[in-house]
Every structure is written in structure tokens, then in C-alpha cells.
């Protein structure tokens, strides 16, 4: 009987450890079990190289939303990104959405820059001012083949 109690307690302890580890992994990864209240905006980019669904959206260095979906528009040859913005975060009609990289080779995210118009975007509206991802490979290639000199 004593051996069964030790095994049961050990098993429960292991299960508790696995649950705690899973919770920490999900929390650190930025995932959420429940959806944060907010609204959805769209933005069209020429290139979103490296951007992924679930990526973060920042404004002034603060996380203000997540990328809810990415689609390709074959008619305009652009990427359509749906942005889930947290409630209480105003986005002006002339705001700029830019694809940025955290550090030199870090993860891609969208940076929102404030506009000057007093009118705000609401559910389903589009951010018209966008800046696409800068490709490090293209910059290096241009530098190499242009000789790195100004003419």
C-alpha cells in the first residue's frame, strides 16, 4: 500500500510539472487561450518576407495587437495582412504600418506609426500607408553589384 502511494504522489508531481512547463511555454511564446477584445484592420504590402500569422503588432514599442491572417491578392500581386488591434488602441486614418525586424536577424513584426488626422479607423477598415519588408539579401546584393560606391 505504501509503494502505491509513493508512485501516485510521484505521478501527480510529474503531471503538475508538465502542466506548469506547458503553461510557461505558452505564456512566454505570447499565445493566449482567450482572445483579447479588439477590432480588425487590413493592410496591403508589396512584400512581407518573414512575417507570420500570430506575429506581434507594436506601437511606440508596446505590443498592441497580433497578426490574425495573411493572404495573397493575385489581382494586385500584394499581401493582405489582417491586424487584430487591442481595444483602447486608437489608429488614425493616416497611420503607417511598417514591416520591421527585431534586431538584425530577429523575428518580423508590424510597427504602427501614429498619423496626424483626428479621424480613427474602425472595424474592417484599411490602413493605406504601408512600408514593406526590407530584404537583407537584396541590400547586400545591391551593394556588391554596385561596387558600394556612389556615382
Backbone as CSV, one residue per row, in Angstrom:
resi,resn,N_x,N_y,N_z,CA_x,CA_y,CA_z,C_x,C_y,C_z
1,UNK,0.817,-1.200,0.000,0.000,0.000,0.000,0.865,1.269,0.000
2,UNK,1.940,1.257,0.741,2.828,2.398,0.834,3.502,2.685,-0.503
3,UNK,3.883,1.603,-1.233,4.524,1.760,-2.542,3.579,2.423,-3.549
4,UNK,2.282,2.086,-3.488,1.289,2.678,-4.390,1.129,4.168,-4.101
5,UNK,1.132,4.573,-2.863,1.005,5.988,-2.501,2.195,6.799,-3.012
6,UNK,3.402,6.268,-2.907,4.592,6.966,-3.392,4.524,7.120,-4.913
7,UNK,4.119,6.067,-5.609,4.010,6.134,-7.064,2.924,7.119,-7.491
8,UNK,1.810,7.133,-6.762,0.724,8.064,-7.076,1.167,9.507,-6.869
9,UNK,1.829,9.775,-5.766,2.307,11.133,-5.476,3.354,11.549,-6.506
10,UNK,4.250,10.615,-6.859,5.265,10.925,-7.873,4.616,11.226,-9.226
11,UNK,3.631,10.420,-9.602,2.918,10.647,-10.863,2.208,11.989,-10.888
12,UNK,1.543,12.336,-9.792,0.865,13.640,-9.709,1.865,14.784,-9.777
13,UNK,3.007,14.615,-9.106,4.048,15.648,-9.135,4.577,15.848,-10.548
14,UNK,4.808,14.750,-11.277,5.284,14.836,-12.663,4.240,15.519,-13.549
15,UNK,2.972,15.143,-13.388,1.901,15.760,-14.186,1.797,17.262,-13.895
16,UNK,1.925,17.643,-12.633,1.895,19.055,-12.259,3.068,19.799,-12.900
17,UNK,4.239,19.167,-12.907,5.415,19.770,-13.534,5.229,19.977,-15.033
18,UNK,4.657,18.989,-15.702,4.397,19.091,-17.146,3.392,20.202,-17.425
19,UNK,2.345,20.295,-16.610,1.339,21.353,-16.787,1.959,22.733,-16.583
20,UNK,2.810,22.870,-15.555,3.461,24.156,-15.298,4.402,24.522,-16.442
21,UNK,5.159,23.559,-16.946,6.064,23.805,-18.062,5.296,24.233,-19.310
22,UNK,4.200,23.552,-19.594,3.377,23.886,-20.764,2.816,25.296,-20.640
23,UNK,2.308,25.643,-19.463,1.768,26.985,-19.241,2.844,28.048,-19.464
24,UNK,4.045,27.836,-18.920,5.133,28.796,-19.099,5.537,28.918,-20.565
25,UNK,5.596,27.803,-21.270,5.975,27.831,-22.680,4.967,28.621,-23.500
26,UNK,3.693,28.423,-23.226,2.645,29.146,-23.948,2.688,30.626,-23.590
27,UNK,2.877,30.948,-22.324,2.915,32.341,-21.874,4.114,33.080,-22.457
28,UNK,5.288,32.469,-22.401,6.490,33.104,-22.938,6.381,33.263,-24.451
29,UNK,5.760,32.299,-25.105,5.592,32.356,-26.560,4.599,33.415,-27.003
30,UNK,3.863,34.011,-26.074,2.931,35.077,-26.414,1.560,34.588,-26.807
31,UNK,1.312,33.306,-26.726,-0.006,32.781,-27.082,-0.987,33.044,-25.953
32,UNK,-2.240,33.054,-26.297,-3.262,33.282,-25.296,-4.394,32.295,-25.519
33,UNK,-4.915,31.781,-24.437,-6.025,30.840,-24.538,-7.299,31.585,-24.917
34,UNK,-7.465,32.768,-24.392,-8.654,33.553,-24.706,-8.273,34.700,-25.637
35,UNK,-9.214,35.092,-26.467,-8.960,36.177,-27.413,-9.128,37.515,-26.716
36,UNK,-8.171,38.402,-26.933,-8.223,39.744,-26.351,-9.244,40.553,-27.141
37,UNK,-10.129,41.284,-26.453,-11.110,42.102,-27.176,-10.408,43.130,-28.061
38,UNK,-10.927,43.307,-29.249,-10.313,44.263,-30.149,-11.072,44.368,-31.455
39,UNK,-10.410,44.930,-32.444,-11.019,45.106,-33.755,-9.987,44.772,-34.829
40,UNK,-10.468,44.463,-36.026,-9.598,44.016,-37.110,-9.461,45.083,-38.187
41,UNK,-8.224,45.342,-38.590,-7.909,46.238,-39.697,-7.141,45.433,-40.738
42,UNK,-7.103,45.917,-41.970,-6.303,45.265,-43.005,-5.241,46.229,-43.521
43,UNK,-4.186,45.656,-44.059,-3.127,46.446,-44.683,-2.575,45.628,-45.846
44,UNK,-2.202,46.302,-46.936,-1.651,45.630,-48.114,-0.185,46.020,-48.262
45,UNK,0.638,44.996,-48.486,2.077,45.206,-48.601,2.592,44.593,-49.898
46,UNK,3.641,45.214,-50.479,4.311,44.644,-51.638,5.102,43.402,-51.237
47,UNK,5.689,43.430,-50.028,6.475,42.301,-49.539,6.364,42.216,-48.026
48,UNK,6.101,41.007,-47.536,6.057,40.779,-46.085,7.017,39.656,-45.719
49,UNK,8.058,39.502,-46.469,9.017,38.412,-46.306,9.345,38.161,-44.838
50,UNK,9.038,36.948,-44.361,9.347,36.559,-42.992,8.255,36.835,-41.978
51,UNK,7.232,37.589,-42.350,6.133,37.877,-41.427,5.247,36.649,-41.319
52,UNK,4.695,36.385,-40.138,3.884,35.190,-39.963,2.617,35.487,-39.171
53,UNK,1.634,34.619,-39.363,0.395,34.711,-38.592,0.744,34.545,-37.110
54,UNK,0.116,35.354,-36.263,0.403,35.313,-34.835,1.512,36.249,-34.437
55,UNK,2.160,36.887,-35.424,3.221,37.847,-35.126,2.668,39.050,-34.385
56,UNK,3.551,39.831,-33.818,3.105,40.948,-32.994,2.984,42.246,-33.787
57,UNK,2.160,43.121,-33.244,1.996,44.473,-33.759,2.383,45.400,-32.623
58,UNK,3.277,46.351,-32.906,3.742,47.286,-31.887,3.457,48.721,-32.298
59,UNK,3.242,49.543,-31.290,3.160,50.988,-31.473,3.944,51.604,-30.326
60,UNK,4.904,52.451,-30.639,5.758,53.088,-29.638,6.459,52.051,-28.763
61,UNK,6.791,50.884,-29.346,7.486,49.839,-28.620,6.616,48.981,-27.725
62,UNK,5.307,49.212,-27.743,4.379,48.467,-26.905,3.542,47.539,-27.786
63,UNK,3.362,46.308,-27.339,2.541,45.351,-28.092,1.082,45.789,-28.027
64,UNK,0.481,46.008,-29.219,-0.901,46.493,-29.279,-1.815,45.569,-30.072
65,UNK,-1.297,44.423,-30.511,-2.134,43.507,-31.265,-1.339,42.365,-31.849
66,UNK,-2.035,41.555,-32.653,-1.403,40.411,-33.313,-1.861,40.316,-34.765
67,UNK,-1.102,39.618,-35.559,-1.450,39.383,-36.964,-2.384,38.184,-36.999
68,UNK,-3.627,38.410,-37.424,-4.614,37.331,-37.378,-4.624,36.477,-38.642
69,UNK,-4.252,37.036,-39.788,-4.169,36.223,-41.003,-3.378,36.957,-42.077
70,UNK,-2.861,36.154,-43.005,-2.115,36.687,-44.148,-2.628,35.978,-45.387
71,UNK,-2.972,36.772,-46.410,-3.460,36.216,-47.675,-2.729,36.877,-48.838
72,UNK,-2.770,36.210,-49.975,-2.179,36.758,-51.194,-3.291,37.240,-52.108
73,UNK,-3.148,38.470,-52.613,-4.106,39.027,-53.563,-3.525,38.875,-54.967
74,UNK,-3.993,37.871,-55.737,-3.413,37.627,-57.062,-3.716,38.728,-58.072
75,UNK,-4.784,39.493,-57.854,-5.128,40.561,-58.795,-4.138,41.719,-58.722
76,UNK,-3.733,42.096,-57.520,-2.821,43.231,-57.331,-1.406,42.792,-56.985
77,UNK,-1.208,41.493,-56.853,0.085,40.914,-56.508,0.629,41.529,-55.220
78,UNK,-0.228,41.540,-54.209,0.141,42.090,-52.901,-0.263,41.117,-51.800
79,UNK,0.346,41.290,-50.654,-0.022,40.509,-49.473,-1.036,41.311,-48.671
80,UNK,-2.114,40.654,-48.274,-3.134,41.289,-47.439,-2.971,40.740,-46.024
81,UNK,-2.718,41.634,-45.090,-2.497,41.234,-43.705,-3.655,41.765,-42.859
82,UNK,-4.294,40.864,-42.101,-5.340,41.269,-41.162,-4.711,41.478,-39.798
83,UNK,-4.920,42.665,-39.248,-4.336,43.055,-37.972,-5.413,43.087,-36.899
84,UNK,-5.212,42.348,-35.829,-6.140,42.359,-34.694,-5.574,43.335,-33.669
85,UNK,-6.220,44.508,-33.571,-5.768,45.579,-32.682,-6.553,45.505,-31.373
86,UNK,-5.845,45.594,-30.247,-6.494,45.537,-28.940,-7.437,46.717,-28.734
87,UNK,-8.535,46.466,-28.017,-9.459,47.554,-27.662,-8.707,48.643,-26.910
88,UNK,-9.105,49.876,-27.135,-8.486,51.004,-26.447,-7.249,51.541,-27.140
89,UNK,-6.872,50.929,-28.263,-5.710,51.402,-29.023,-6.236,52.117,-30.266
90,UNK,-6.149,53.453,-30.283,-6.644,54.181,-31.452,-5.636,54.137,-32.594
91,UNK,-6.150,53.975,-33.817,-5.304,54.004,-35.014,-5.900,55.058,-35.944
92,UNK,-5.117,56.115,-36.222,-5.589,57.194,-37.086,-5.684,56.735,-38.540
93,UNK,-6.525,57.428,-39.299,-6.718,57.061,-40.707,-5.443,57.180,-41.525
94,UNK,-4.515,58.044,-41.127,-3.272,58.193,-41.883,-2.087,57.521,-41.188
95,UNK,-2.360,56.551,-40.317,-1.299,55.809,-39.649,-0.493,55.013,-40.678
96,UNK,0.742,54.680,-40.323,1.617,53.922,-41.218,1.898,52.560,-40.586
97,UNK,1.715,51.504,-41.364,2.040,50.148,-40.934,3.316,49.721,-41.661
98,UNK,4.357,49.394,-40.895,5.644,49.023,-41.472,6.048,47.632,-41.014
99,UNK,6.624,46.855,-41.932,7.175,45.547,-41.560,8.602,45.790,-41.093
100,UNK,8.893,45.401,-39.863,10.202,45.622,-39.250,10.769,44.305,-38.738
101,UNK,12.046,44.339,-38.393,12.727,43.172,-37.840,13.232,43.518,-36.451
102,UNK,13.029,42.601,-35.500,13.572,42.782,-34.161,15.052,42.440,-34.214
103,UNK,15.903,43.435,-34.097,17.341,43.218,-34.209,17.749,43.042,-35.657
104,UNK,18.942,42.491,-35.858,19.457,42.335,-37.216,18.814,41.152,-37.927
105,UNK,18.718,40.013,-37.243,18.158,38.817,-37.875,17.000,38.261,-37.061
106,UNK,16.327,39.119,-36.332,15.236,38.677,-35.472,13.934,38.460,-36.209
107,UNK,12.905,38.254,-35.432,11.570,37.981,-35.952,10.958,39.248,-36.553
108,UNK,10.158,39.062,-37.586,9.471,40.186,-38.229,8.204,40.533,-37.444
109,UNK,7.868,41.809,-37.414,6.656,42.294,-36.768,6.156,43.520,-37.517
110,UNK,4.970,43.987,-37.158,4.433,45.204,-37.774,4.492,46.332,-36.769
111,UNK,5.057,47.441,-37.217,5.147,48.638,-36.387,4.110,49.633,-36.891
112,UNK,3.276,50.123,-35.977,2.309,51.162,-36.320,2.862,52.510,-35.897
113,UNK,2.883,53.452,-36.824,3.310,54.817,-36.530,2.087,55.714,-36.583
114,UNK,1.972,56.583,-35.605,0.801,57.453,-35.493,0.719,58.425,-36.661
115,UNK,-0.493,58.731,-37.016,-0.748,59.729,-38.045,-1.138,61.040,-37.383
116,UNK,-1.549,61.985,-38.175,-1.922,63.289,-37.644,-3.410,63.582,-37.724
117,UNK,-4.153,62.774,-38.474,-5.594,63.001,-38.613,-6.314,62.669,-37.315
118,UNK,-7.351,63.421,-37.004,-8.116,63.101,-35.796,-9.059,61.908,-35.994
119,UNK,-9.419,61.606,-37.254,-10.349,60.506,-37.512,-9.651,59.167,-37.298
120,UNK,-10.367,58.222,-36.680,-9.808,56.918,-36.352,-10.375,55.828,-37.255
121,UNK,-9.581,54.785,-37.453,-10.040,53.614,-38.193,-10.885,52.746,-37.271
122,UNK,-11.880,52.086,-37.858,-12.744,51.194,-37.085,-12.759,49.820,-37.735
123,UNK,-13.470,48.900,-37.134,-13.552,47.506,-37.581,-13.694,47.382,-39.098
124,UNK,-12.782,46.599,-39.694,-12.863,46.287,-41.119,-12.235,47.313,-42.051
125,UNK,-11.779,48.433,-41.529,-11.188,49.459,-42.391,-9.741,49.087,-42.744
126,UNK,-9.159,49.826,-43.690,-7.820,49.503,-44.185,-6.831,50.618,-43.880
127,UNK,-5.621,50.203,-43.513,-4.502,51.138,-43.375,-3.890,51.273,-44.757
128,UNK,-3.918,52.475,-45.316,-3.464,52.673,-46.691,-1.964,52.943,-46.801
129,UNK,-1.383,53.530,-45.769,0.048,53.841,-45.797,0.823,52.656,-45.228
130,UNK,1.590,51.970,-46.079,2.363,50.817,-45.621,3.793,50.895,-46.135
131,UNK,4.693,50.263,-45.385,6.093,50.132,-45.789,6.429,48.655,-45.742
132,UNK,6.864,48.107,-46.860,7.141,46.681,-46.961,8.439,46.304,-46.263
133,UNK,8.648,44.998,-46.150,9.855,44.458,-45.524,11.080,44.787,-46.368
134,UNK,12.169,45.078,-45.692,13.440,45.297,-46.370,14.173,43.964,-46.392
135,UNK,14.579,43.539,-47.572,15.272,42.264,-47.715,16.767,42.484,-47.547
136,UNK,17.341,41.839,-46.552,18.775,41.947,-46.310,19.570,41.420,-47.503
137,UNK,19.058,40.350,-48.125,19.734,39.783,-49.282,19.787,40.773,-50.447
138,UNK,18.677,41.498,-50.656,18.647,42.479,-51.739,19.617,43.626,-51.476
139,UNK,19.701,44.066,-50.219,20.626,45.152,-49.884,22.074,44.729,-50.096
140,UNK,22.423,43.523,-49.644,23.788,43.022,-49.816,24.099,42.860,-51.300
141,UNK,23.167,42.301,-52.058,23.366,42.107,-53.483,23.562,43.439,-54.198
142,UNK,22.750,44.405,-53.839,22.866,45.728,-54.472,24.226,46.350,-54.154
143,UNK,24.665,46.207,-52.920,25.951,46.767,-52.516,27.097,46.087,-53.262
144,UNK,27.017,44.756,-53.386,28.083,44.019,-54.057,28.148,44.351,-55.536
145,UNK,26.989,44.332,-56.210,26.984,44.526,-57.659,27.119,45.995,-58.077
146,UNK,26.786,46.913,-57.187,27.001,48.332,-57.478,28.399,48.761,-57.077
147,UNK,29.123,47.869,-56.472,30.505,48.185,-56.081,30.593,48.972,-54.793
148,UNK,29.429,49.296,-54.191,29.438,50.013,-52.923,29.872,51.457,-53.045
149,UNK,29.961,51.993,-54.266,30.391,53.374,-54.443,29.265,54.198,-55.017
150,UNK,29.275,55.448,-54.668,28.277,56.376,-55.234,28.827,56.946,-56.523
151,UNK,27.913,57.099,-57.473,28.336,57.623,-58.769,27.749,58.968,-59.011
